[in-house]
């Protein structure tokens, strides 16, 4: 069995617990905790798009509970108004109804419906999925040749869904990284592909470390 360094293991567990806590619903605290702070600064979406995504997730989850009920396991993940539906439903009609519900949610641009008509996953299965997502994110951070904050990772039944606004080069690299993580059975891209030129406009300008007094000297 491969041994994981204690420090790295702690990061994987922390990332997994965070993913588990956010996979089933979107907490309103996300709005006040991140918008205007580090998450906005490092996210390739505008602050308005981030707020819209959080609103989409909250409204869609509430309407699914009202119209389909609680006897299903449906996760709603929105990135730049593209919505990913994952989880399990008991019949095909519920999967179709989820599509119809999302079509009526404000600001939704497109829907990727990956709901499975299958028995509802167990808590241990979901915990394992959260751990896989944590390991993928931790590996991205360690890779150093990708900007980990540009990606959103969702795992369901061992299938990893990768979201984000990335270039084709970044998309290919993320898939390569995810393939090397133990427990990953399948990878599905849900990216919004941008050009290298667009990426340059999204990157913050380099910091000028030269003091003004020195910069003004001949």
mmCIF file of the C-alpha atoms, coordinates in Angstrom:
data_MODEL
# 
_entry.id   MODEL 
# 
loop_
_atom_site.group_PDB 
_atom_site.id 
_atom_site.type_symbol 
_atom_site.label_atom_id 
_atom_site.label_alt_id 
_atom_site.label_comp_id 
_atom_site.label_asym_id 
_atom_site.label_entity_id 
_atom_site.label_seq_id 
_atom_site.pdbx_PDB_ins_code 
_atom_site.Cartn_x 
_atom_site.Cartn_y 
_atom_site.Cartn_z 
_atom_site.occupancy 
_atom_site.B_iso_or_equiv 
_atom_site.pdbx_formal_charge 
_atom_site.auth_seq_id 
_atom_site.auth_comp_id 
_atom_site.auth_asym_id 
_atom_site.auth_atom_id 
_atom_site.pdbx_PDB_model_num 
ATOM 1   C CA . UNK A 1 1   ? 0.000   0.000  0.000   1.00 0.00 ? 1   UNK A CA 1 
ATOM 2   C CA . UNK A 1 2   ? 1.288   3.478  -0.883  1.00 0.00 ? 2   UNK A CA 1 
ATOM 3   C CA . UNK A 1 3   ? 2.157   5.540  2.165   1.00 0.00 ? 3   UNK A CA 1 
ATOM 4   C CA . UNK A 1 4   ? 0.991   9.164  2.307   1.00 0.00 ? 4   UNK A CA 1 
ATOM 5   C CA . UNK A 1 5   ? 3.049   11.740 4.167   1.00 0.00 ? 5   UNK A CA 1 
ATOM 6   C CA . UNK A 1 6   ? 1.233   12.939 7.331   1.00 0.00 ? 6   UNK A CA 1 
ATOM 7   C CA . UNK A 1 7   ? 1.160   16.586 6.218   1.00 0.00 ? 7   UNK A CA 1 
ATOM 8   C CA . UNK A 1 8   ? -0.236  15.706 2.809   1.00 0.00 ? 8   UNK A CA 1 
ATOM 9   C CA . UNK A 1 9   ? -2.753  13.322 4.353   1.00 0.00 ? 9   UNK A CA 1 
ATOM 10  C CA . UNK A 1 10  ? -4.073  16.108 6.587   1.00 0.00 ? 10  UNK A CA 1 
ATOM 11  C CA . UNK A 1 11  ? -4.597  18.324 3.552   1.00 0.00 ? 11  UNK A CA 1 
ATOM 12  C CA . UNK A 1 12  ? -6.402  15.577 1.663   1.00 0.00 ? 12  UNK A CA 1 
ATOM 13  C CA . UNK A 1 13  ? -8.705  14.889 4.617   1.00 0.00 ? 13  UNK A CA 1 
ATOM 14  C CA . UNK A 1 14  ? -9.438  18.599 5.051   1.00 0.00 ? 14  UNK A CA 1 
ATOM 15  C CA . UNK A 1 15  ? -10.208 19.012 1.363   1.00 0.00 ? 15  UNK A CA 1 
ATOM 16  C CA . UNK A 1 16  ? -12.367 15.895 1.419   1.00 0.00 ? 16  UNK A CA 1 
ATOM 17  C CA . UNK A 1 17  ? -14.372 17.069 4.408   1.00 0.00 ? 17  UNK A CA 1 
ATOM 18  C CA . UNK A 1 18  ? -14.925 20.454 2.782   1.00 0.00 ? 18  UNK A CA 1 
ATOM 19  C CA . UNK A 1 19  ? -16.075 18.776 -0.421  1.00 0.00 ? 19  UNK A CA 1 
ATOM 20  C CA . UNK A 1 20  ? -18.422 16.487 1.512   1.00 0.00 ? 20  UNK A CA 1 
ATOM 21  C CA . UNK A 1 21  ? -19.894 19.446 3.328   1.00 0.00 ? 21  UNK A CA 1 
ATOM 22  C CA . UNK A 1 22  ? -20.525 21.384 0.119   1.00 0.00 ? 22  UNK A CA 1 
ATOM 23  C CA . UNK A 1 23  ? -21.583 18.571 -2.221  1.00 0.00 ? 23  UNK A CA 1 
ATOM 24  C CA . UNK A 1 24  ? -25.174 18.169 -1.013  1.00 0.00 ? 24  UNK A CA 1 
ATOM 25  C CA . UNK A 1 25  ? -26.082 21.823 -0.665  1.00 0.00 ? 25  UNK A CA 1 
ATOM 26  C CA . UNK A 1 26  ? -24.708 25.334 -0.820  1.00 0.00 ? 26  UNK A CA 1 
ATOM 27  C CA . UNK A 1 27  ? -24.497 27.122 2.508   1.00 0.00 ? 27  UNK A CA 1 
ATOM 28  C CA . UNK A 1 28  ? -25.483 30.801 2.550   1.00 0.00 ? 28  UNK A CA 1 
ATOM 29  C CA . UNK A 1 29  ? -22.276 31.469 4.509   1.00 0.00 ? 29  UNK A CA 1 
ATOM 30  C CA . UNK A 1 30  ? -20.379 31.057 1.246   1.00 0.00 ? 30  UNK A CA 1 
ATOM 31  C CA . UNK A 1 31  ? -21.712 34.407 0.085   1.00 0.00 ? 31  UNK A CA 1 
ATOM 32  C CA . UNK A 1 32  ? -20.427 36.419 3.003   1.00 0.00 ? 32  UNK A CA 1 
ATOM 33  C CA . UNK A 1 33  ? -17.316 34.341 3.601   1.00 0.00 ? 33  UNK A CA 1 
ATOM 34  C CA . UNK A 1 34  ? -15.689 34.532 0.206   1.00 0.00 ? 34  UNK A CA 1 
ATOM 35  C CA . UNK A 1 35  ? -17.182 37.170 -2.033  1.00 0.00 ? 35  UNK A CA 1 
ATOM 36  C CA . UNK A 1 36  ? -14.908 40.208 -1.838  1.00 0.00 ? 36  UNK A CA 1 
ATOM 37  C CA . UNK A 1 37  ? -12.060 38.105 -0.425  1.00 0.00 ? 37  UNK A CA 1 
ATOM 38  C CA . UNK A 1 38  ? -9.514  35.570 -1.553  1.00 0.00 ? 38  UNK A CA 1 
ATOM 39  C CA . UNK A 1 39  ? -11.945 33.289 -3.387  1.00 0.00 ? 39  UNK A CA 1 
ATOM 40  C CA . UNK A 1 40  ? -13.151 36.104 -5.632  1.00 0.00 ? 40  UNK A CA 1 
ATOM 41  C CA . UNK A 1 41  ? -9.612  37.259 -6.352  1.00 0.00 ? 41  UNK A CA 1 
ATOM 42  C CA . UNK A 1 42  ? -8.466  33.793 -7.406  1.00 0.00 ? 42  UNK A CA 1 
ATOM 43  C CA . UNK A 1 43  ? -11.637 32.753 -9.243  1.00 0.00 ? 43  UNK A CA 1 
ATOM 44  C CA . UNK A 1 44  ? -11.931 33.154 -13.004 1.00 0.00 ? 44  UNK A CA 1 
ATOM 45  C CA . UNK A 1 45  ? -15.601 34.032 -12.719 1.00 0.00 ? 45  UNK A CA 1 
ATOM 46  C CA . UNK A 1 46  ? -16.698 37.556 -11.979 1.00 0.00 ? 46  UNK A CA 1 
ATOM 47  C CA . UNK A 1 47  ? -17.980 38.215 -8.461  1.00 0.00 ? 47  UNK A CA 1 
ATOM 48  C CA . UNK A 1 48  ? -21.436 38.615 -9.979  1.00 0.00 ? 48  UNK A CA 1 
ATOM 49  C CA . UNK A 1 49  ? -21.217 35.209 -11.651 1.00 0.00 ? 49  UNK A CA 1 
ATOM 50  C CA . UNK A 1 50  ? -20.157 33.625 -8.372  1.00 0.00 ? 50  UNK A CA 1 
ATOM 51  C CA . UNK A 1 51  ? -23.183 35.101 -6.625  1.00 0.00 ? 51  UNK A CA 1 
ATOM 52  C CA . UNK A 1 52  ? -25.412 33.908 -9.442  1.00 0.00 ? 52  UNK A CA 1 
ATOM 53  C CA . UNK A 1 53  ? -23.984 30.378 -9.164  1.00 0.00 ? 53  UNK A CA 1 
ATOM 54  C CA . UNK A 1 54  ? -24.677 30.274 -5.453  1.00 0.00 ? 54  UNK A CA 1 
ATOM 55  C CA . UNK A 1 55  ? -28.206 31.553 -6.023  1.00 0.00 ? 55  UNK A CA 1 
ATOM 56  C CA . UNK A 1 56  ? -28.788 28.961 -8.744  1.00 0.00 ? 56  UNK A CA 1 
ATOM 57  C CA . UNK A 1 57  ? -27.688 26.128 -6.458  1.00 0.00 ? 57  UNK A CA 1 
ATOM 58  C CA . UNK A 1 58  ? -29.874 27.311 -3.584  1.00 0.00 ? 58  UNK A CA 1 
ATOM 59  C CA . UNK A 1 59  ? -32.991 27.889 -5.717  1.00 0.00 ? 59  UNK A CA 1 
ATOM 60  C CA . UNK A 1 60  ? -32.590 24.691 -7.733  1.00 0.00 ? 60  UNK A CA 1 
ATOM 61  C CA . UNK A 1 61  ? -32.046 22.541 -4.630  1.00 0.00 ? 61  UNK A CA 1 
ATOM 62  C CA . UNK A 1 62  ? -35.116 24.030 -2.952  1.00 0.00 ? 62  UNK A CA 1 
ATOM 63  C CA . UNK A 1 63  ? -37.336 23.471 -6.000  1.00 0.00 ? 63  UNK A CA 1 
ATOM 64  C CA . UNK A 1 64  ? -36.097 19.899 -6.404  1.00 0.00 ? 64  UNK A CA 1 
ATOM 65  C CA . UNK A 1 65  ? -37.011 19.180 -2.772  1.00 0.00 ? 65  UNK A CA 1 
ATOM 66  C CA . UNK A 1 66  ? -40.465 20.726 -3.293  1.00 0.00 ? 66  UNK A CA 1 
ATOM 67  C CA . UNK A 1 67  ? -41.295 18.982 -6.584  1.00 0.00 ? 67  UNK A CA 1 
ATOM 68  C CA . UNK A 1 68  ? -39.422 15.682 -6.388  1.00 0.00 ? 68  UNK A CA 1 
ATOM 69  C CA . UNK A 1 69  ? -39.171 15.173 -2.644  1.00 0.00 ? 69  UNK A CA 1 
ATOM 70  C CA . UNK A 1 70  ? -36.467 13.930 -0.327  1.00 0.00 ? 70  UNK A CA 1 
ATOM 71  C CA . UNK A 1 71  ? -36.416 10.311 -1.477  1.00 0.00 ? 71  UNK A CA 1 
ATOM 72  C CA . UNK A 1 72  ? -33.687 11.076 -4.002  1.00 0.00 ? 72  UNK A CA 1 
ATOM 73  C CA . UNK A 1 73  ? -30.032 12.095 -3.860  1.00 0.00 ? 73  UNK A CA 1 
ATOM 74  C CA . UNK A 1 74  ? -29.450 15.060 -6.178  1.00 0.00 ? 74  UNK A CA 1 
ATOM 75  C CA . UNK A 1 75  ? -26.468 17.405 -6.047  1.00 0.00 ? 75  UNK A CA 1 
ATOM 76  C CA . UNK A 1 76  ? -26.627 20.723 -7.897  1.00 0.00 ? 76  UNK A CA 1 
ATOM 77  C CA . UNK A 1 77  ? -23.306 22.298 -8.865  1.00 0.00 ? 77  UNK A CA 1 
ATOM 78  C CA . UNK A 1 78  ? -23.241 25.536 -10.840 1.00 0.00 ? 78  UNK A CA 1 
ATOM 79  C CA . UNK A 1 79  ? -20.144 27.071 -12.408 1.00 0.00 ? 79  UNK A CA 1 
ATOM 80  C CA . UNK A 1 80  ? -20.492 30.224 -14.489 1.00 0.00 ? 80  UNK A CA 1 
ATOM 81  C CA . UNK A 1 81  ? -24.224 29.398 -14.831 1.00 0.00 ? 81  UNK A CA 1 
ATOM 82  C CA . UNK A 1 82  ? -23.551 25.937 -16.256 1.00 0.00 ? 82  UNK A CA 1 
ATOM 83  C CA . UNK A 1 83  ? -25.285 23.440 -13.969 1.00 0.00 ? 83  UNK A CA 1 
ATOM 84  C CA . UNK A 1 84  ? -24.143 19.886 -13.276 1.00 0.00 ? 84  UNK A CA 1 
ATOM 85  C CA . UNK A 1 85  ? -26.655 17.454 -11.769 1.00 0.00 ? 85  UNK A CA 1 
ATOM 86  C CA . UNK A 1 86  ? -25.205 14.368 -10.077 1.00 0.00 ? 86  UNK A CA 1 
ATOM 87  C CA . UNK A 1 87  ? -26.568 11.708 -7.750  1.00 0.00 ? 87  UNK A CA 1 
ATOM 88  C CA . UNK A 1 88  ? -29.278 9.082  -7.941  1.00 0.00 ? 88  UNK A CA 1 
ATOM 89  C CA . UNK A 1 89  ? -33.013 8.982  -8.589  1.00 0.00 ? 89  UNK A CA 1 
ATOM 90  C CA . UNK A 1 90  ? -35.387 6.029  -8.448  1.00 0.00 ? 90  UNK A CA 1 
ATOM 91  C CA . UNK A 1 91  ? -36.927 6.438  -11.919 1.00 0.00 ? 91  UNK A CA 1 
ATOM 92  C CA . UNK A 1 92  ? -36.308 8.062  -15.287 1.00 0.00 ? 92  UNK A CA 1 
ATOM 93  C CA . UNK A 1 93  ? -39.267 10.431 -14.830 1.00 0.00 ? 93  UNK A CA 1 
ATOM 94  C CA . UNK A 1 94  ? -37.525 12.038 -11.843 1.00 0.00 ? 94  UNK A CA 1 
ATOM 95  C CA . UNK A 1 95  ? -34.407 12.612 -13.934 1.00 0.00 ? 95  UNK A CA 1 
ATOM 96  C CA . UNK A 1 96  ? -36.494 14.285 -16.627 1.00 0.00 ? 96  UNK A CA 1 
ATOM 97  C CA . UNK A 1 97  ? -38.344 16.360 -14.041 1.00 0.00 ? 97  UNK A CA 1 
ATOM 98  C CA . UNK A 1 98  ? -35.019 17.608 -12.657 1.00 0.00 ? 98  UNK A CA 1 
ATOM 99  C CA . UNK A 1 99  ? -34.164 18.849 -16.170 1.00 0.00 ? 99  UNK A CA 1 
ATOM 100 C CA . UNK A 1 100 ? -37.497 20.640 -16.394 1.00 0.00 ? 100 UNK A CA 1 
ATOM 101 C CA . UNK A 1 101 ? -37.014 22.241 -12.977 1.00 0.00 ? 101 UNK A CA 1 
ATOM 102 C CA . UNK A 1 102 ? -33.563 23.562 -13.905 1.00 0.00 ? 102 UNK A CA 1 
ATOM 103 C CA . UNK A 1 103 ? -34.888 24.948 -17.177 1.00 0.00 ? 103 UNK A CA 1 
ATOM 104 C CA . UNK A 1 104 ? -37.113 27.282 -15.143 1.00 0.00 ? 104 UNK A CA 1 
ATOM 105 C CA . UNK A 1 105 ? -34.416 28.441 -12.703 1.00 0.00 ? 105 UNK A CA 1 
ATOM 106 C CA . UNK A 1 106 ? -33.287 32.006 -13.313 1.00 0.00 ? 106 UNK A CA 1 
ATOM 107 C CA . UNK A 1 107 ? -29.828 32.636 -14.860 1.00 0.00 ? 107 UNK A CA 1 
ATOM 108 C CA . UNK A 1 108 ? -29.152 28.986 -15.807 1.00 0.00 ? 108 UNK A CA 1 
ATOM 109 C CA . UNK A 1 109 ? -27.227 28.901 -19.092 1.00 0.00 ? 109 UNK A CA 1 
ATOM 110 C CA . UNK A 1 110 ? -27.022 25.126 -19.653 1.00 0.00 ? 110 UNK A CA 1 
ATOM 111 C CA . UNK A 1 111 ? -27.549 21.845 -17.784 1.00 0.00 ? 111 UNK A CA 1 
ATOM 112 C CA . UNK A 1 112 ? -25.452 18.671 -17.777 1.00 0.00 ? 112 UNK A CA 1 
ATOM 113 C CA . UNK A 1 113 ? -27.714 15.985 -16.320 1.00 0.00 ? 113 UNK A CA 1 
ATOM 114 C CA . UNK A 1 114 ? -25.590 13.118 -14.970 1.00 0.00 ? 114 UNK A CA 1 
ATOM 115 C CA . UNK A 1 115 ? -28.244 11.736 -12.611 1.00 0.00 ? 115 UNK A CA 1 
ATOM 116 C CA . UNK A 1 116 ? -28.249 7.938  -12.450 1.00 0.00 ? 116 UNK A CA 1 
ATOM 117 C CA . UNK A 1 117 ? -31.398 5.859  -12.153 1.00 0.00 ? 117 UNK A CA 1 
ATOM 118 C CA . UNK A 1 118 ? -29.999 3.700  -9.375  1.00 0.00 ? 118 UNK A CA 1 
ATOM 119 C CA . UNK A 1 119 ? -30.203 2.976  -5.636  1.00 0.00 ? 119 UNK A CA 1 
ATOM 120 C CA . UNK A 1 120 ? -29.253 5.955  -3.477  1.00 0.00 ? 120 UNK A CA 1 
ATOM 121 C CA . UNK A 1 121 ? -25.584 5.936  -2.516  1.00 0.00 ? 121 UNK A CA 1 
ATOM 122 C CA . UNK A 1 122 ? -24.625 5.247  1.080   1.00 0.00 ? 122 UNK A CA 1 
ATOM 123 C CA . UNK A 1 123 ? -22.963 7.757  3.402   1.00 0.00 ? 123 UNK A CA 1 
ATOM 124 C CA . UNK A 1 124 ? -19.742 5.764  3.221   1.00 0.00 ? 124 UNK A CA 1 
ATOM 125 C CA . UNK A 1 125 ? -19.829 5.944  -0.581  1.00 0.00 ? 125 UNK A CA 1 
ATOM 126 C CA . UNK A 1 126 ? -20.278 9.704  -0.419  1.00 0.00 ? 126 UNK A CA 1 
ATOM 127 C CA . UNK A 1 127 ? -17.456 10.034 2.097   1.00 0.00 ? 127 UNK A CA 1 
ATOM 128 C CA . UNK A 1 128 ? -15.205 8.078  -0.257  1.00 0.00 ? 128 UNK A CA 1 
ATOM 129 C CA . UNK A 1 129 ? -16.220 10.347 -3.142  1.00 0.00 ? 129 UNK A CA 1 
ATOM 130 C CA . UNK A 1 130 ? -15.388 13.396 -1.026  1.00 0.00 ? 130 UNK A CA 1 
ATOM 131 C CA . UNK A 1 131 ? -11.977 11.915 -0.230  1.00 0.00 ? 131 UNK A CA 1 
ATOM 132 C CA . UNK A 1 132 ? -11.311 11.345 -3.932  1.00 0.00 ? 132 UNK A CA 1 
ATOM 133 C CA . UNK A 1 133 ? -12.205 14.969 -4.698  1.00 0.00 ? 133 UNK A CA 1 
ATOM 134 C CA . UNK A 1 134 ? -9.865  16.069 -1.922  1.00 0.00 ? 134 UNK A CA 1 
ATOM 135 C CA . UNK A 1 135 ? -7.025  13.973 -3.304  1.00 0.00 ? 135 UNK A CA 1 
ATOM 136 C CA . UNK A 1 136 ? -7.548  15.354 -6.816  1.00 0.00 ? 136 UNK A CA 1 
ATOM 137 C CA . UNK A 1 137 ? -7.462  18.946 -5.525  1.00 0.00 ? 137 UNK A CA 1 
ATOM 138 C CA . UNK A 1 138 ? -4.407  18.260 -3.353  1.00 0.00 ? 138 UNK A CA 1 
ATOM 139 C CA . UNK A 1 139 ? -2.595  16.702 -6.303  1.00 0.00 ? 139 UNK A CA 1 
ATOM 140 C CA . UNK A 1 140 ? -3.406  19.749 -8.427  1.00 0.00 ? 140 UNK A CA 1 
ATOM 141 C CA . UNK A 1 141 ? -1.879  21.992 -5.761  1.00 0.00 ? 141 UNK A CA 1 
ATOM 142 C CA . UNK A 1 142 ? 1.237   19.821 -5.571  1.00 0.00 ? 142 UNK A CA 1 
ATOM 143 C CA . UNK A 1 143 ? 1.603   19.737 -9.365  1.00 0.00 ? 143 UNK A CA 1 
ATOM 144 C CA . UNK A 1 144 ? 2.397   23.468 -9.466  1.00 0.00 ? 144 UNK A CA 1 
ATOM 145 C CA . UNK A 1 145 ? 1.891   23.607 -13.241 1.00 0.00 ? 145 UNK A CA 1 
ATOM 146 C CA . UNK A 1 146 ? -1.873  24.116 -12.922 1.00 0.00 ? 146 UNK A CA 1 
ATOM 147 C CA . UNK A 1 147 ? -3.844  26.824 -11.146 1.00 0.00 ? 147 UNK A CA 1 
ATOM 148 C CA . UNK A 1 148 ? -5.825  24.651 -8.729  1.00 0.00 ? 148 UNK A CA 1 
ATOM 149 C CA . UNK A 1 149 ? -8.371  27.378 -7.895  1.00 0.00 ? 149 UNK A CA 1 
ATOM 150 C CA . UNK A 1 150 ? -9.475  27.442 -11.531 1.00 0.00 ? 150 UNK A CA 1 
ATOM 151 C CA . UNK A 1 151 ? -11.049 23.989 -11.168 1.00 0.00 ? 151 UNK A CA 1 
ATOM 152 C CA . UNK A 1 152 ? -14.115 22.680 -9.398  1.00 0.00 ? 152 UNK A CA 1 
ATOM 153 C CA . UNK A 1 153 ? -14.016 18.944 -8.674  1.00 0.00 ? 153 UNK A CA 1 
ATOM 154 C CA . UNK A 1 154 ? -17.180 16.885 -8.101  1.00 0.00 ? 154 UNK A CA 1 
ATOM 155 C CA . UNK A 1 155 ? -17.065 13.129 -7.519  1.00 0.00 ? 155 UNK A CA 1 
ATOM 156 C CA . UNK A 1 156 ? -20.021 10.764 -7.664  1.00 0.00 ? 156 UNK A CA 1 
ATOM 157 C CA . UNK A 1 157 ? -19.703 6.961  -7.416  1.00 0.00 ? 157 UNK A CA 1 
ATOM 158 C CA . UNK A 1 158 ? -16.010 7.174  -8.315  1.00 0.00 ? 158 UNK A CA 1 
ATOM 159 C CA . UNK A 1 159 ? -16.635 9.319  -11.398 1.00 0.00 ? 159 UNK A CA 1 
ATOM 160 C CA . UNK A 1 160 ? -14.823 12.657 -11.274 1.00 0.00 ? 160 UNK A CA 1 
ATOM 161 C CA . UNK A 1 161 ? -16.408 15.679 -12.954 1.00 0.00 ? 161 UNK A CA 1 
ATOM 162 C CA . UNK A 1 162 ? -14.056 18.564 -13.706 1.00 0.00 ? 162 UNK A CA 1 
ATOM 163 C CA . UNK A 1 163 ? -15.494 22.065 -14.091 1.00 0.00 ? 163 UNK A CA 1 
ATOM 164 C CA . UNK A 1 164 ? -13.945 25.459 -14.678 1.00 0.00 ? 164 UNK A CA 1 
ATOM 165 C CA . UNK A 1 165 ? -13.003 28.127 -17.204 1.00 0.00 ? 165 UNK A CA 1 
ATOM 166 C CA . UNK A 1 166 ? -9.762  26.760 -18.601 1.00 0.00 ? 166 UNK A CA 1 
ATOM 167 C CA . UNK A 1 167 ? -7.762  26.532 -21.801 1.00 0.00 ? 167 UNK A CA 1 
ATOM 168 C CA . UNK A 1 168 ? -7.541  23.268 -23.725 1.00 0.00 ? 168 UNK A CA 1 
ATOM 169 C CA . UNK A 1 169 ? -4.002  22.866 -22.391 1.00 0.00 ? 169 UNK A CA 1 
ATOM 170 C CA . UNK A 1 170 ? -5.198  23.279 -18.804 1.00 0.00 ? 170 UNK A CA 1 
ATOM 171 C CA . UNK A 1 171 ? -8.126  20.921 -19.384 1.00 0.00 ? 171 UNK A CA 1 
ATOM 172 C CA . UNK A 1 172 ? -5.847  18.171 -20.692 1.00 0.00 ? 172 UNK A CA 1 
ATOM 173 C CA . UNK A 1 173 ? -3.433  18.608 -17.792 1.00 0.00 ? 173 UNK A CA 1 
ATOM 174 C CA . UNK A 1 174 ? -6.231  18.431 -15.209 1.00 0.00 ? 174 UNK A CA 1 
ATOM 175 C CA . UNK A 1 175 ? -7.505  15.179 -16.715 1.00 0.00 ? 175 UNK A CA 1 
ATOM 176 C CA . UNK A 1 176 ? -3.981  13.780 -16.653 1.00 0.00 ? 176 UNK A CA 1 
ATOM 177 C CA . UNK A 1 177 ? -3.643  14.664 -12.971 1.00 0.00 ? 177 UNK A CA 1 
ATOM 178 C CA . UNK A 1 178 ? -7.032  13.174 -12.047 1.00 0.00 ? 178 UNK A CA 1 
ATOM 179 C CA . UNK A 1 179 ? -6.201  9.927  -13.848 1.00 0.00 ? 179 UNK A CA 1 
ATOM 180 C CA . UNK A 1 180 ? -3.250  9.409  -11.537 1.00 0.00 ? 180 UNK A CA 1 
ATOM 181 C CA . UNK A 1 181 ? -5.368  9.590  -8.347  1.00 0.00 ? 181 UNK A CA 1 
ATOM 182 C CA . UNK A 1 182 ? -6.310  6.293  -6.733  1.00 0.00 ? 182 UNK A CA 1 
ATOM 183 C CA . UNK A 1 183 ? -10.024 5.517  -6.630  1.00 0.00 ? 183 UNK A CA 1 
ATOM 184 C CA . UNK A 1 184 ? -10.895 7.487  -9.777  1.00 0.00 ? 184 UNK A CA 1 
ATOM 185 C CA . UNK A 1 185 ? -12.904 5.232  -12.077 1.00 0.00 ? 185 UNK A CA 1 
ATOM 186 C CA . UNK A 1 186 ? -13.918 7.699  -14.779 1.00 0.00 ? 186 UNK A CA 1 
ATOM 187 C CA . UNK A 1 187 ? -13.377 11.360 -15.654 1.00 0.00 ? 187 UNK A CA 1 
ATOM 188 C CA . UNK A 1 188 ? -15.951 13.597 -17.332 1.00 0.00 ? 188 UNK A CA 1 
ATOM 189 C CA . UNK A 1 189 ? -15.070 17.082 -18.550 1.00 0.00 ? 189 UNK A CA 1 
ATOM 190 C CA . UNK A 1 190 ? -17.614 19.815 -17.904 1.00 0.00 ? 190 UNK A CA 1 
ATOM 191 C CA . UNK A 1 191 ? -15.254 22.625 -18.811 1.00 0.00 ? 191 UNK A CA 1 
ATOM 192 C CA . UNK A 1 192 ? -15.861 25.985 -20.391 1.00 0.00 ? 192 UNK A CA 1 
ATOM 193 C CA . UNK A 1 193 ? -12.920 26.213 -22.786 1.00 0.00 ? 193 UNK A CA 1 
ATOM 194 C CA . UNK A 1 194 ? -11.280 29.612 -23.251 1.00 0.00 ? 194 UNK A CA 1 
ATOM 195 C CA . UNK A 1 195 ? -8.377  30.672 -25.468 1.00 0.00 ? 195 UNK A CA 1 
ATOM 196 C CA . UNK A 1 196 ? -4.857  31.401 -24.266 1.00 0.00 ? 196 UNK A CA 1 
ATOM 197 C CA . UNK A 1 197 ? -5.490  35.059 -25.132 1.00 0.00 ? 197 UNK A CA 1 
ATOM 198 C CA . UNK A 1 198 ? -8.605  35.110 -22.939 1.00 0.00 ? 198 UNK A CA 1 
ATOM 199 C CA . UNK A 1 199 ? -6.607  33.531 -20.132 1.00 0.00 ? 199 UNK A CA 1 
ATOM 200 C CA . UNK A 1 200 ? -4.096  36.380 -20.230 1.00 0.00 ? 200 UNK A CA 1 
ATOM 201 C CA . UNK A 1 201 ? -6.889  38.891 -19.647 1.00 0.00 ? 201 UNK A CA 1 
ATOM 202 C CA . UNK A 1 202 ? -8.097  36.914 -16.619 1.00 0.00 ? 202 UNK A CA 1 
ATOM 203 C CA . UNK A 1 203 ? -4.702  36.715 -14.948 1.00 0.00 ? 203 UNK A CA 1 
ATOM 204 C CA . UNK A 1 204 ? -3.824  39.513 -12.507 1.00 0.00 ? 204 UNK A CA 1 
ATOM 205 C CA . UNK A 1 205 ? -0.926  41.767 -13.559 1.00 0.00 ? 205 UNK A CA 1 
ATOM 206 C CA . UNK A 1 206 ? 2.454   40.945 -11.969 1.00 0.00 ? 206 UNK A CA 1 
ATOM 207 C CA . UNK A 1 207 ? 3.246   42.724 -8.743  1.00 0.00 ? 207 UNK A CA 1 
ATOM 208 C CA . UNK A 1 208 ? 5.840   45.488 -8.980  1.00 0.00 ? 208 UNK A CA 1 
ATOM 209 C CA . UNK A 1 209 ? 8.142   44.988 -6.011  1.00 0.00 ? 209 UNK A CA 1 
ATOM 210 C CA . UNK A 1 210 ? 10.319  48.023 -6.824  1.00 0.00 ? 210 UNK A CA 1 
ATOM 211 C CA . UNK A 1 211 ? 9.726   50.818 -4.277  1.00 0.00 ? 211 UNK A CA 1 
ATOM 212 C CA . UNK A 1 212 ? 8.390   54.039 -5.891  1.00 0.00 ? 212 UNK A CA 1 
ATOM 213 C CA . UNK A 1 213 ? 11.400  56.015 -4.608  1.00 0.00 ? 213 UNK A CA 1 
ATOM 214 C CA . UNK A 1 214 ? 13.826  53.696 -6.408  1.00 0.00 ? 214 UNK A CA 1 
ATOM 215 C CA . UNK A 1 215 ? 11.704  53.476 -9.559  1.00 0.00 ? 215 UNK A CA 1 
ATOM 216 C CA . UNK A 1 216 ? 11.798  57.244 -9.991  1.00 0.00 ? 216 UNK A CA 1 
ATOM 217 C CA . UNK A 1 217 ? 15.607  57.403 -9.783  1.00 0.00 ? 217 UNK A CA 1 
ATOM 218 C CA . UNK A 1 218 ? 17.540  57.539 -13.103 1.00 0.00 ? 218 UNK A CA 1 
# 
